[in-house]
Amino acid sequence: MPLRLRGGGGSKRGMPAAPTVTPKAVIHQKYGAKACYSVEEVREAVDGGCPGLALPQQTRSVYRCSLDLPGLTVVTPGTFVRKKDAEQAAAQIALDKLGIQPTANAPSTPEEAWDELIARISGFFADENFPSSSHPLIGHMCVTFRRTGDRFGMIPMSAIAACDVKVIGLCKLIDPKAEFDPLLVLSLIYNAAKKSPGVSVSDSNFWIRSQKPYSPEAVDLALQHWSGITNPIEVDGIFVPCVMEDEPKTIRLTLSHNEHYMGDIVSKLSASDSSHAVVSRTVGKASSEIRLYFSAPNVQFVSEISNNVVSSLGDGYMESLINKRASFISGQTIYGDAILANVGYTRRDSELHTEDVTLSNYYRILLGKSPDGNYKISRDSILVAELPSVYSRSSWKGLSPRDLLCSFCRLHRLAEPYFVVNRVSASCKVLGSHVSSEEMDVLKNTENQCASGGKNDKENPDMFKCDVKIYSKKQELLLEYSTADTWSKESDAIHNSSLKVLIWFCSYFKQPNKHVLKLSHSKSTDGFTICPDNFLHEFAMFLSIYGNTGGDDSSTCSTVGSLSMDTSKQKLENNAVLAHVDGPDSGVFPSHGSLTCISYTASLVVKDKTNRYMLESNNEFEFEIGTGAVKNQIESCVSQLSVNQSACFIAELPPRDLILAAANEFSHDLSKISRDNCFLEFSVKVLQVTEPLEDRMEKALFNPPLSKQRVEFAVRYINELHATTLVDFGCGSGSLLDSLLEHPTTLEEVVGVDISRKGLTRAAKSLHQKLSKKSLMQTSVPTAVLYDGSITDFDSRLYRFDIGTCLEVIEHVEEDQASLFGNVVLSSFCPTVLIVSTPNYEYNPILQRSAMPNKEEEPEENAGPCKFRNHDHKFEWTRSQFQHWATGLAEKHNYSVEFSGVGGSGDEPGFASQIAVFRRMASGQDEVCQEGELHQPYELLWEWPNASLPSH
């Protein structure tokens, strides 16, 4: 059976179940702070222990809980693995003893909720139910009791909406639309207050007060919250204009000691009356008091909203007043100009809580709404960090993919993500790099039988796969992701599927107009099923801000402004041009898959002035090369530096939103600077490099490492053939070419081809240093050339070389591209000998076990259903798969092929790295090979001698 994960269980139709009130929540509602939980940790032996054995045995921590209530103490009779389970159990025991039913008094219908809303509002102004000293509403009462005249004892109705969660819950039960419309909440409170006994409400404003004088005790209780300070409080907020062409700006708010702060705020919006403040729910962190404030229309209009009476103003008029930006960041409908401010009374503060809200805060809140925004914020790296393309437990930093997806859904007021985890018995399928559609059908038919029957032995552990469903708050399906990938850990399955969904959302947010067209096709081939109507409805506000009617595919999520990105000229720059490289070359370079730690600073420099604004700095930032975890230019820079080297480079300006989000105290100044008048400068230093897991696994088991064994294998063939020319296809950073220079060979010319310029640049530096030393020693030095180009394109300059090598390269491309490479090399390049190596999939379990510190620890990396050695591998072949591929190519192009390998003895399960050696046989192929003789698509990047190093 699938494991449906979303707080609670799932319904039979696959929809998330409605959340239920927990026992602990019921206790809190009744007793509040008077409920005291005490959790005790206990050590107990795990199952399978041997009683009475003198030797230490394995134990685990479990918990029991006692709960103290007024007049009652309970203790859990058993123990629990998790603390929260022990606390919930104790709360349930207390409820049973007290005879409390969780839902006995909770309203279940709109009518019951309406009656309770009336009673609750009335209770706030009755002496016997006057708010306690810890209730935030007492702060509002404190202000009103300091007034004199007609306003004594009056508070704005929005204060109730801001302070009392239960009132909001009742409003949502009366009308579910209240969750997304603070004006509707105000309407419900107003109409309920008019029917509340003991409460006085005006027909011309939104003040509310008690009909009878307040008791001296109530006044004294409220005034205890006043420190006696009479000086006005000044705090910064953000003015968010309704007109999209106008930019948000900083505004100074002055809050007087004897006036209600909501009135002071909306006075900046030219409200007709200071009670006409409407307040949103909290924005950003739930613990903050950051809210949006806007001005309500006249009382008659507001009162008619909850009565479903069409106003004389008309729905179209109100539609035109929607503040799209404010509505997007709050998830509620905000009308007209708005102010974002961090002001309010809380249960933690006896005084009015105030804190400045800067433009940087505003744009960080906006950034948090993007699928990758919270990842950037969690890593404290807005300008450098990117959401990685792959998940691995050993190298992932920041919030986990599951937490990021949950946060994204909450911020967009969607239901919690719904994870359906299926257990797949590994004993019921043959592991391999690919499963055909026919095999997949068989697996689907037998999966349930395998999951429910048979023993789960250690040699064939069960695997997990996870599907994800995203629902709206109304339980309407928006998106579903299904995958065939399986993982040895349930958590890995959840995190990897969560990451796939986040990446999909990132793609949508970056090019919304392009994806709107695609959404018309509900089924796609990448595992995603979209419900277009539901999806577009939920993200309509996002589209109204960031979409455009022209359908420009290059649009980005950047609001209009002086620093906005010119998307028509936007170009992705992969390479960083380095300047001021400092420090000696340590010889330790980051490589694909290595965990690299850097320090960096990012500064915005004004061209025509001496001003320099440091936007972001990080003393230790760790990421994995090749996972897309940082900006392309940062990785390009880092890949050209060795450990303890530093460099500077000029980078493309990111969108205005990101600059201001990172700017902190400079955000106000930078909002006025023209984009054309500044540039972004990075200073980067490489602190530490940890080699890739694949290399660590190989070194743990082989001496010398497999990489050196592959070089020695190639050297044997070079000397055996007396080869003078060699081309290395997919040379990367030149490790093979560099190693060949350390061996005595007959080579006179070595050539490297790769599509990565940053890898070729590093190869050029390494080869240049080594060849310079050899020339000074007056030893024979071969010619060396590096070309930038694809190994699937033919270049006539490399025709008929003695030896071609392609070591551990083909697994990094798709299988069809690997076949294309084989055809191009053997039919067009026509080397005398071609050596191709690739990982032997069957050897992986041995390598993975060798990388574990102890037998009980699981491997840190799970790179997919077949546990590839590197997450960048698109496939890994068994011996039979590799031999089938190579034999077919050899027969097709008149080559012979023999198989060998390095690493291991060659007995079962074969070599760790399997090798095919192709030898060209005498034939009439020359004409075919020479047809493209003048075809030279490769770009010459570097050569030795008579060449300087390529620019960084």
SEROVO-965879 format. One record per residue (C-alpha): z, x, y. Coordinates in steps of 0.05 Angstrom, whole numbers. Layout:
N
Z, X, Y
...
REM end
This chain:
952
0, 0, 0
-15, 25, 70
44, 45, 114
38, 7, 180
76, 44, 234
92, 13, 301
166, 7, 312
168, -51, 263
124, -76, 207
56, -108, 212
30, -178, 200
-15, -196, 143
-75, -198, 188
-65, -126, 209
-37, -143, 278
27, -113, 304
89, -155, 294
125, -181, 355
184, -136, 373
253, -162, 352
319, -152, 386
359, -97, 351
433, -106, 334
451, -51, 382
414, -86, 438
452, -151, 424
518, -114, 427
498, -82, 492
479, -149, 522
548, -177, 506
594, -117, 516
555, -66, 558
594, -1, 569
654, -29, 532
618, -16, 466
635, 55, 443
597, 88, 385
624, 149, 349
577, 185, 301
604, 234, 249
559, 285, 215
571, 295, 140
540, 346, 93
520, 321, 24
483, 351, -35
410, 332, -44
387, 297, -107
380, 342, -167
442, 384, -151
489, 408, -206
561, 384, -197
614, 438, -207
566, 496, -200
599, 555, -164
534, 577, -132
515, 548, -63
470, 487, -70
422, 455, -22
453, 403, 25
430, 358, 81
461, 326, 142
476, 251, 140
514, 207, 188
565, 151, 189
584, 111, 251
644, 75, 278
638, 23, 333
696, 4, 379
693, -63, 414
748, -101, 451
791, -127, 394
747, -100, 338
731, -34, 304
680, -26, 248
657, 33, 206
594, 38, 165
612, 41, 90
555, 88, 73
517, 145, 106
449, 148, 138
396, 203, 147
386, 185, 220
439, 176, 274
406, 115, 303
404, 81, 236
479, 91, 229
490, 62, 298
446, 1, 284
483, -11, 218
550, -9, 253
525, -58, 306
500, -105, 251
568, -104, 216
602, -121, 282
553, -179, 294
567, -206, 224
643, -202, 234
638, -235, 303
590, -288, 278
539, -273, 333
468, -294, 321
419, -249, 360
373, -305, 382
421, -363, 384
426, -367, 460
359, -336, 479
309, -384, 510
248, -394, 467
206, -442, 509
182, -440, 581
225, -501, 596
288, -467, 570
270, -404, 608
261, -444, 672
330, -476, 666
361, -408, 653
325, -377, 712
354, -431, 758
423, -420, 730
419, -344, 735
397, -345, 808
453, -394, 824
503, -348, 788
487, -289, 833
517, -326, 892
577, -359, 858
644, -324, 867
662, -330, 793
596, -298, 772
588, -250, 831
550, -187, 810
594, -132, 780
603, -66, 815
553, -33, 768
497, -84, 780
444, -58, 829
445, -124, 867
514, -108, 894
481, -54, 938
437, -107, 969
498, -151, 982
533, -92, 1015
478, -87, 1067
478, -161, 1082
553, -163, 1092
548, -109, 1145
503, -155, 1187
525, -203, 1240
494, -268, 1263
446, -313, 1224
425, -259, 1174
496, -248, 1148
497, -257, 1072
421, -262, 1066
380, -219, 1019
304, -220, 1007
284, -253, 942
246, -191, 921
314, -156, 915
328, -200, 855
261, -183, 824
274, -108, 835
345, -108, 807
350, -157, 750
310, -145, 687
331, -211, 656
300, -250, 714
234, -214, 702
239, -230, 628
250, -304, 642
191, -305, 690
146, -275, 636
169, -328, 587
154, -383, 636
86, -354, 652
61, -292, 615
17, -274, 675
81, -257, 713
83, -189, 677
21, -168, 716
31, -206, 782
92, -192, 826
69, -247, 874
75, -297, 817
145, -271, 803
164, -283, 876
135, -353, 871
176, -369, 809
240, -341, 840
228, -381, 904
216, -447, 868
274, -436, 821
320, -418, 880
302, -483, 914
331, -520, 853
391, -474, 843
457, -507, 861
498, -470, 914
438, -431, 940
405, -438, 1008
330, -424, 1016
287, -429, 1077
219, -463, 1082
191, -409, 1128
213, -343, 1096
239, -312, 1032
312, -301, 1050
364, -328, 1001
439, -337, 1010
499, -376, 985
508, -445, 1015
583, -435, 1023
619, -375, 1054
630, -315, 1009
701, -302, 987
737, -243, 1018
742, -211, 949
667, -213, 940
656, -183, 1009
706, -128, 996
675, -112, 929
606, -105, 960
630, -64, 1020
662, -13, 973
591, 13, 963
584, 33, 1036
603, 103, 1054
609, 86, 1127
549, 128, 1148
511, 93, 1205
455, 143, 1217
385, 119, 1198
355, 148, 1135
286, 179, 1139
243, 184, 1077
170, 197, 1063
126, 147, 1027
51, 140, 1015
9, 88, 1050
-43, 62, 1001
-97, 25, 1040
-134, -34, 1010
-201, -9, 1037
-228, 41, 986
-263, 83, 1039
-195, 100, 1070
-152, 153, 1038
-78, 148, 1020
-35, 184, 1070
38, 204, 1081
80, 156, 1122
150, 165, 1150
199, 109, 1136
262, 99, 1177
315, 57, 1142
372, 30, 1185
442, 23, 1157
450, -51, 1173
380, -76, 1157
351, -87, 1088
307, -29, 1068
252, -75, 1042
245, -104, 1111
240, -34, 1141
185, -16, 1092
141, -78, 1100
148, -74, 1176
99, -16, 1170
51, -66, 1140
57, -114, 1199
92, -167, 1157
106, -232, 1193
178, -230, 1170
220, -175, 1139
236, -220, 1079
162, -222, 1061
168, -159, 1020
138, -162, 951
156, -106, 903
122, -81, 840
157, -56, 778
174, 18, 776
115, 65, 776
115, 130, 737
181, 149, 705
223, 89, 684
285, 124, 710
258, 128, 781
256, 75, 836
185, 90, 856
153, 23, 871
96, -7, 910
112, -53, 968
65, -102, 1000
70, -163, 1045
70, -234, 1019
27, -290, 1049
61, -351, 1079
114, -388, 1040
72, -449, 1026
18, -408, 993
67, -368, 951
105, -430, 928
40, -462, 903
20, -402, 860
69, -418, 804
52, -492, 809
-21, -476, 794
-42, -509, 859
-106, -481, 889
-90, -457, 959
-131, -475, 1019
-144, -400, 1026
-182, -402, 960
-180, -356, 900
-239, -316, 926
-201, -297, 989
-142, -270, 949
-190, -234, 903
-218, -197, 963
-148, -174, 983
-133, -139, 917
-114, -66, 928
-151, -34, 871
-118, 35, 873
-48, 7, 879
-62, -44, 824
-89, 11, 778
-29, 57, 783
22, 0, 777
-13, -42, 724
0, -103, 767
-40, -141, 819
-24, -114, 889
-52, -149, 950
-70, -117, 1017
-45, -50, 1042
14, -23, 1003
68, 31, 1010
91, 74, 952
164, 92, 962
223, 117, 922
280, 74, 950
328, 27, 916
396, 12, 887
411, 32, 815
468, 28, 766
479, 103, 774
485, 105, 850
535, 69, 894
493, 86, 956
420, 72, 970
378, 120, 930
322, 152, 970
273, 207, 954
209, 231, 987
143, 211, 955
88, 261, 971
13, 258, 962
24, 305, 904
70, 253, 872
18, 199, 883
-38, 239, 851
7, 260, 793
21, 187, 779
-54, 175, 782
-66, 235, 736
-15, 207, 687
-60, 146, 677
-115, 189, 648
-116, 203, 573
-103, 277, 582
-61, 273, 645
7, 271, 611
-13, 331, 569
-28, 371, 632
37, 348, 664
78, 363, 601
50, 433, 601
62, 440, 676
-10, 463, 681
-54, 414, 719
-110, 462, 738
-114, 503, 673
-93, 461, 613
-142, 415, 577
-128, 368, 519
-144, 411, 457
-199, 388, 410
-158, 401, 347
-86, 393, 327
-45, 444, 289
30, 446, 283
35, 521, 294
-3, 525, 359
4, 457, 392
43, 458, 457
68, 402, 501
75, 328, 481
48, 312, 412
-17, 272, 405
22, 212, 380
69, 213, 439
11, 222, 487
-26, 162, 458
37, 119, 461
49, 140, 533
-24, 125, 551
-19, 55, 522
47, 41, 558
20, 64, 625
-40, 18, 617
5, -40, 596
-25, -43, 526
12, -56, 462
41, 4, 425
-12, 40, 383
-15, 12, 312
-18, 66, 259
-40, 48, 188
-24, 106, 142
-54, 105, 73
-32, 149, 16
-90, 179, -23
-75, 210, -91
-108, 278, -95
-110, 273, -171
-160, 217, -165
-214, 257, -130
-248, 325, -134
-233, 368, -74
-295, 394, -39
-323, 405, 30
-363, 341, 30
-360, 274, -5
-424, 235, -13
-429, 161, 6
-431, 144, -68
-369, 185, -82
-334, 153, -22
-348, 84, -51
-317, 106, -117
-257, 134, -80
-247, 70, -42
-249, 29, -106
-199, 74, -142
-155, 92, -83
-104, 37, -93
-99, 51, -167
-88, 124, -155
-36, 112, -101
4, 64, -143
-2, 95, -212
9, 163, -243
58, 217, -227
56, 256, -163
59, 327, -188
63, 389, -146
-6, 414, -165
-40, 350, -140
4, 325, -83
-14, 260, -50
-52, 263, 16
-49, 217, 77
-101, 188, 122
-87, 148, 185
-126, 92, 220
-109, 72, 291
-115, 5, 325
-105, -7, 399
-86, -77, 422
-76, -111, 489
-9, -142, 507
-40, -208, 484
-51, -177, 415
-127, -175, 425
-159, -117, 388
-193, -67, 436
-208, -7, 393
-202, 14, 320
-210, 84, 292
-220, 96, 218
-225, 164, 185
-238, 192, 116
-201, 257, 133
-137, 267, 93
-76, 310, 107
-18, 335, 65
33, 310, 115
38, 239, 141
55, 265, 211
-7, 309, 211
-50, 248, 194
-20, 209, 252
-26, 265, 302
-98, 282, 284
-120, 209, 288
-82, 200, 353
-118, 261, 381
-186, 233, 361
-171, 168, 399
-147, 207, 460
-210, 248, 460
-251, 185, 457
-213, 156, 517
-223, 222, 554
-298, 217, 544
-297, 145, 568
-255, 160, 630
-299, 218, 651
-364, 179, 646
-346, 105, 648
-415, 80, 667
-448, 116, 610
-398, 86, 560
-404, 16, 588
-475, 15, 561
-452, 42, 494
-397, -10, 488
-451, -63, 478
-457, -34, 408
-391, -52, 375
-399, -4, 316
-411, 70, 322
-419, 126, 272
-359, 167, 292
-308, 120, 262
-295, 79, 324
-303, 4, 328
-299, -25, 398
-289, -97, 419
-331, -95, 483
-308, -158, 518
-234, -145, 506
-240, -72, 523
-278, -82, 588
-229, -136, 609
-169, -91, 600
-201, -33, 638
-235, -75, 691
-192, -46, 747
-209, 25, 726
-283, 9, 725
-279, -24, 794
-251, 41, 823
-288, 95, 784
-350, 59, 761
-411, 46, 803
-469, -2, 799
-520, 54, 796
-497, 76, 727
-496, 150, 746
-477, 187, 683
-449, 245, 722
-395, 205, 756
-324, 232, 750
-256, 203, 761
-247, 229, 831
-233, 183, 890
-274, 188, 953
-249, 239, 1003
-260, 304, 1040
-246, 344, 977
-284, 299, 929
-330, 332, 879
-404, 325, 893
-421, 300, 823
-496, 303, 836
-491, 379, 839
-435, 386, 789
-450, 440, 737
-406, 464, 680
-394, 538, 688
-374, 571, 623
-369, 644, 646
-321, 674, 695
-344, 732, 739
-285, 778, 740
-263, 822, 798
-207, 873, 805
-195, 885, 730
-129, 923, 727
-95, 959, 670
-120, 1004, 613
-159, 976, 555
-107, 967, 500
-160, 950, 448
-125, 885, 430
-170, 827, 451
-162, 753, 441
-210, 725, 390
-229, 657, 364
-167, 624, 334
-118, 674, 363
-55, 649, 398
-57, 679, 468
-2, 682, 520
-22, 692, 593
8, 689, 662
-33, 662, 719
-34, 637, 791
-84, 590, 822
-93, 592, 898
-136, 552, 945
-164, 599, 998
-193, 575, 1064
-257, 614, 1080
-255, 616, 1156
-180, 627, 1160
-128, 671, 1129
-92, 611, 1098
-78, 616, 1024
-43, 559, 987
-13, 575, 919
-26, 511, 879
0, 531, 811
32, 589, 775
57, 600, 704
93, 661, 679
81, 645, 605
26, 599, 583
6, 599, 509
-57, 569, 479
-104, 578, 421
-173, 608, 436
-231, 564, 416
-194, 497, 416
-214, 476, 486
-140, 479, 508
-158, 510, 575
-214, 508, 626
-277, 543, 604
-273, 595, 659
-201, 613, 642
-219, 624, 569
-280, 664, 590
-236, 708, 633
-182, 717, 580
-234, 734, 526
-258, 793, 568
-189, 823, 577
-144, 862, 530
-69, 856, 526
-35, 878, 592
-99, 875, 631
-106, 828, 691
-164, 804, 733
-183, 756, 788
-242, 709, 792
-268, 653, 835
-272, 586, 800
-306, 520, 814
-264, 472, 855
-236, 418, 811
-237, 345, 834
-196, 328, 895
-145, 288, 855
-126, 349, 813
-120, 395, 874
-73, 347, 909
-34, 334, 845
-21, 409, 839
-9, 421, 913
64, 398, 916
90, 413, 987
20, 430, 1011
-11, 364, 992
-8, 334, 1062
-42, 395, 1093
-95, 401, 1040
-114, 328, 1045
-144, 345, 1113
-184, 407, 1092
-258, 402, 1080
-281, 420, 1010
-338, 462, 1036
-290, 507, 1072
-248, 532, 1014
-251, 562, 944
-205, 568, 884
-181, 637, 862
-148, 652, 796
-107, 713, 779
-97, 721, 704
-60, 771, 660
-61, 773, 584
11, 783, 558
6, 776, 483
-44, 760, 428
-26, 734, 359
-84, 741, 310
-114, 678, 279
-81, 647, 218
-143, 663, 177
-134, 737, 191
-59, 734, 178
-72, 701, 111
-122, 754, 91
-78, 812, 113
-19, 783, 75
-58, 788, 9
-111, 842, 17
-107, 916, 33
-152, 934, 67
-164, 867, 101
-225, 826, 81
-260, 842, 147
-259, 917, 130
-280, 903, 58
-341, 865, 84
-360, 925, 128
-353, 973, 70
-397, 926, 28
-451, 928, 82
-446, 1004, 88
-459, 1013, 13
-525, 975, 20
-545, 1011, 84
-538, 1079, 51
-568, 1055, -15
-631, 1032, 21
-630, 1090, 71
-637, 1035, 123
-652, 1055, 195
-651, 986, 229
-598, 931, 225
-591, 864, 260
-525, 827, 257
-537, 752, 265
-477, 719, 299
-446, 785, 319
-392, 753, 362
-351, 806, 396
-386, 861, 356
-333, 876, 304
-384, 894, 250
-427, 937, 296
-366, 971, 323
-340, 985, 253
-407, 1012, 229
-403, 1067, 282
-342, 1093, 246
-380, 1104, 181
-433, 1156, 166
-498, 1117, 157
-573, 1127, 163
-578, 1075, 218
-619, 1092, 279
-618, 1024, 313
-566, 968, 311
-577, 900, 343
-529, 842, 354
-549, 770, 367
-501, 715, 389
-500, 653, 432
-433, 668, 464
-441, 711, 526
-366, 724, 531
-366, 751, 460
-427, 794, 475
-394, 820, 538
-334, 843, 498
-380, 873, 446
-416, 912, 500
-351, 940, 527
-328, 962, 459
-394, 992, 438
-403, 1027, 505
-336, 1062, 498
-348, 1084, 427
-419, 1107, 438
-399, 1145, 501
-347, 1184, 460
-396, 1199, 404
-449, 1224, 454
-398, 1271, 486
-384, 1299, 416
-459, 1310, 408
-461, 1270, 344
-520, 1227, 324
-518, 1162, 363
-560, 1102, 344
-594, 1057, 394
-554, 994, 405
-580, 928, 434
-546, 861, 446
-585, 796, 454
-562, 729, 479
-595, 676, 436
-590, 628, 378
-596, 654, 307
-639, 594, 290
-692, 617, 339
-742, 671, 319
-753, 732, 364
-810, 778, 345
-773, 841, 369
-729, 835, 307
-785, 826, 257
-781, 864, 191
-714, 900, 203
-688, 937, 143
-623, 898, 138
-599, 833, 167
-526, 813, 163
-492, 746, 175
-419, 754, 157
-372, 694, 161
-417, 658, 210
-453, 600, 176
-389, 560, 164
-381, 554, 240
-444, 512, 246
-464, 446, 213
-494, 451, 143
-563, 431, 167
-561, 488, 218
-540, 536, 164
-601, 516, 124
-645, 522, 185
-618, 593, 197
-634, 612, 125
-705, 586, 131
-718, 619, 198
-690, 687, 177
-726, 691, 110
-793, 662, 134
-799, 692, 203
-752, 752, 213
-767, 776, 142
-714, 830, 134
-719, 874, 73
-648, 855, 55
-605, 798, 82
-530, 798, 69
-494, 731, 80
-420, 721, 69
-378, 658, 75
-308, 636, 52
-299, 615, -20
-267, 547, -15
-237, 553, -85
-196, 613, -63
-161, 577, -6
-98, 555, -44
-82, 628, -61
-91, 649, 12
-48, 592, 38
8, 607, -10
7, 680, 10
16, 660, 83
80, 621, 70
146, 656, 85
178, 623, 24
156, 578, -33
187, 515, -5
153, 519, 63
88, 483, 73
29, 517, 106
31, 511, 181
-43, 493, 186
-78, 434, 156
-149, 436, 179
-174, 373, 146
-185, 342, 78
-203, 409, 46
-153, 454, 82
-205, 499, 113
-183, 569, 134
-200, 557, 206
-203, 490, 243
-269, 512, 274
-302, 514, 205
-351, 457, 196
-353, 467, 121
-330, 514, 66
-369, 519, 2
-348, 527, -70
-384, 581, -110
-432, 530, -140
-448, 500, -72
-462, 569, -41
-504, 591, -100
-545, 527, -97
-558, 538, -23
-577, 611, -30
-620, 602, -93
-660, 548, -60
-675, 591, 0
-693, 651, -43
-742, 612, -86
-774, 580, -25
-787, 646, 13
-802, 694, -44
-736, 731, -43
-690, 750, -100
-616, 737, -92
-554, 765, -126
-482, 743, -115
-420, 784, -105
-360, 784, -59
-298, 819, -33
-225, 802, -40
-199, 792, -110
-226, 813, -177
-282, 763, -182
-248, 726, -239
-226, 654, -230
-228, 628, -177
-278, 680, -154
-277, 726, -93
-241, 706, -29
-305, 719, 10
-368, 704, -28
-432, 743, -13
-506, 731, -26
-553, 791, -21
-626, 770, -11
-682, 822, -26
-752, 811, -2
-804, 815, -58
-875, 839, -49
-918, 781, -26
-971, 758, 21
-921, 732, 71
-941, 780, 127
-989, 732, 161
-938, 677, 162
-885, 723, 190
-930, 750, 244
-953, 684, 272
-898, 685, 323
-904, 759, 338
-901, 752, 413
-846, 700, 414
-787, 730, 451
-736, 677, 471
-675, 723, 468
-646, 750, 533
-631, 824, 533
-558, 830, 553
-543, 904, 541
-572, 965, 508
-554, 1037, 494
-574, 1086, 522
-600, 1077, 593
-561, 1014, 608
-498, 995, 645
-445, 947, 622
-461, 873, 635
-423, 841, 692
-359, 806, 672
REM end
